[in-house]
Amino acid sequence: FLFLAFGFVLIGVFGNVELFLWQNQYYSHVADLFFLKITHLGDAALAFAIALLLLRISVRDSLTFLVVTVLLMFLTTLLKRYIFPEIGRPVEFFEFQKVIRLANGYYPPGLYSFPSGHSATVFSIFCYLSLLTKNRTVQFLMFLLALTVSYSRIYLSAHFPVDVLAGSLIGVAITCLS
């Protein structure tokens, strides 16, 4: 929650677009390769794979996580496609105004930016897994991994910061409420 509060304060002070543009100027070839790989940890396929793996531990935990994942997918799709369909991604937003840097080999879509489904998914995954473990170090490492995957969405120009923060909040909220 401190991460979310800090993120929303930054957006409030500097602005969503300005924060994206500031971040977009810092890049490297190594970072491109790293973020191109790690961003896939936010794919829904990983969530379903984890639900299958959880079957080996507990049917209850597996089914609960499956319900969380389906609810999350439904909610983010509803928000993206029906409630906020006019909110474009950075590529569309800056199409004729400003040149933004894109990572070599990644071509982000233009539509359906808000909220970030990858951020919602990865925060949901690691929030749920952190509830299953009591080890604080593992919980913290899972948070850092979720944070890194979410940041990859901004780095790759797939989302604005507010999309990522909203997705993260939705992922944690749905997981905890479920």
N, C-alpha and C positions, 0 to 999 in steps of 0.2 A: 504493500500500500504506500510505502514511502517512495518507491519507484514511480508509481502512478501520480502521487501528489507532486513530486519533483518535476515530472514530465509535463503535467498540466500547468504548473507554475511557469516553466520555461516557455510553453506555448503562449500563455497569457502575457508574458513580458515581451517576448521577441516576435511572436506570431508564428503560425503554422508554416506558412510559405517561406518566410525568412529563415526559420530554423532548418527547413529542408534545404534551401539554397546554400546556407552556411555549411551544412554537412556534406553537400554534394561536391564541394570543391576539394575535399580531402579523400584521396584514393591512392591505390597502388596496384600493381599487377598481382602481387601476392594476395592482397586483400580481396581483389576481384575473384581469384580462384577459390579462396577460403569461403567467401560469402555465397558464391555460386553453388558450392557443395552443401553448406550447412543450412541453407534456406529450405532444403527439402525435408528437414526434420519437422517442419510445420505442415507437411502434407497430411491429408486425412488418411492416406494409406498407412502411415505409421501408427495413427491412433487405432485403426482396426487391427493392425498387427499386435499392438500391445494388448488389446482386448482378448485376442486369441492366446497370447502368452500368459495373461492373467488367469486363464482357465486352468492352468497347471497349479496355480496357487489356491484360487478360490473362485467357485462359480459365481458366488454373490458379488465379489469385487469385479469380476469380468463383466457380468451383466450390468452392474451399476455404471461401470466405465463406458460400456456400450451405449447405455441410455444417455449418459452425459454427452458422448460424442454425437449421437444423432440429434439431440436437442440443440447442441452447439451448431451443427451444420445447418439445421433448419432455421435457427435464429439469425445466423450470419447471412445466409442466403436471402431470407426475408428482408433483412435490413438493406443489403446491397442492391438487390434487384427490384424491390417494391417500395421501400420507404425512402431510400436515398439513391435512386438510380442516376440522378443528375450529377452526383459528385464524381468527378473524373480523377484518374490517377495522374501523377506528375507529368507523364508523357503527353497526355491529352491537355492538361491544364496549361502547360508551357509550349504547346505545339507551335504557335506563331509568335510568341512573345520573347522567348529566351531559350538559348541552347543549354540543355542540361546534359551532364555526363552520364552515359550508360555504360555498364560493365560489358566488356567484349564478350559476345556469345549469349547475352541475355536480352530479350526483347519483351519488356513488360507490356501487358495489355493496357488499353486506354480507359476502359470503363470499369465501373463497380469497385470503387476504391474503399468506401466506408461501410463497415469496419474491415480491418485486415483479418481474413480468415486464417492465414498462417499463424498470426500472433495469437488469435483466440485458441487455435488448436494446440499450439506448443505450450502455451501457459496452462491450458486445461490438462494436457498430458502430464506435465511435470508438477502441477499443483496436486493432481490426484495421486501420482506416485509418491510425492513428498508426504501425503497424508498416510500412506501405507508404511513409511519408514520412520523410525524415531531418531535416526542419526542426523544430527544438526548439520554436520559437514556435508553429507550427501544432499540434504535438503537445500543448502546454500548453493552447492554446485549445480543442482537442477535449476534453481532460479537463474544462475548465471548463464546456463545453457539456453534457457527460455528467453532471457534478455538478449543474448547474442543472436539467436534465430530471428527474434522480432526486429532487432536493429538491422539485420540483413535485408529486410523488406524495404527499409528506408535507403540503405546503402545502394541497393540495386535499382532504385528509383521506381519501385513497384507501389509504394505508398508514401503518404505524408505522415509526419509524426503523430498527428491526432488519430489517424486510422489505426496505427499500431497500438497506441495507448488504449483506444476504445476496444480494440480486439482483445488486448491483454486483460482489460477489466471484465469484459464479457466472459472470457474463458475462465477466469478465476471465480467470478460470481456464479456462473452456471454450475461449475464443479462443486463449489462449497455449498450451494443451495441444494444440489442433488444429493 
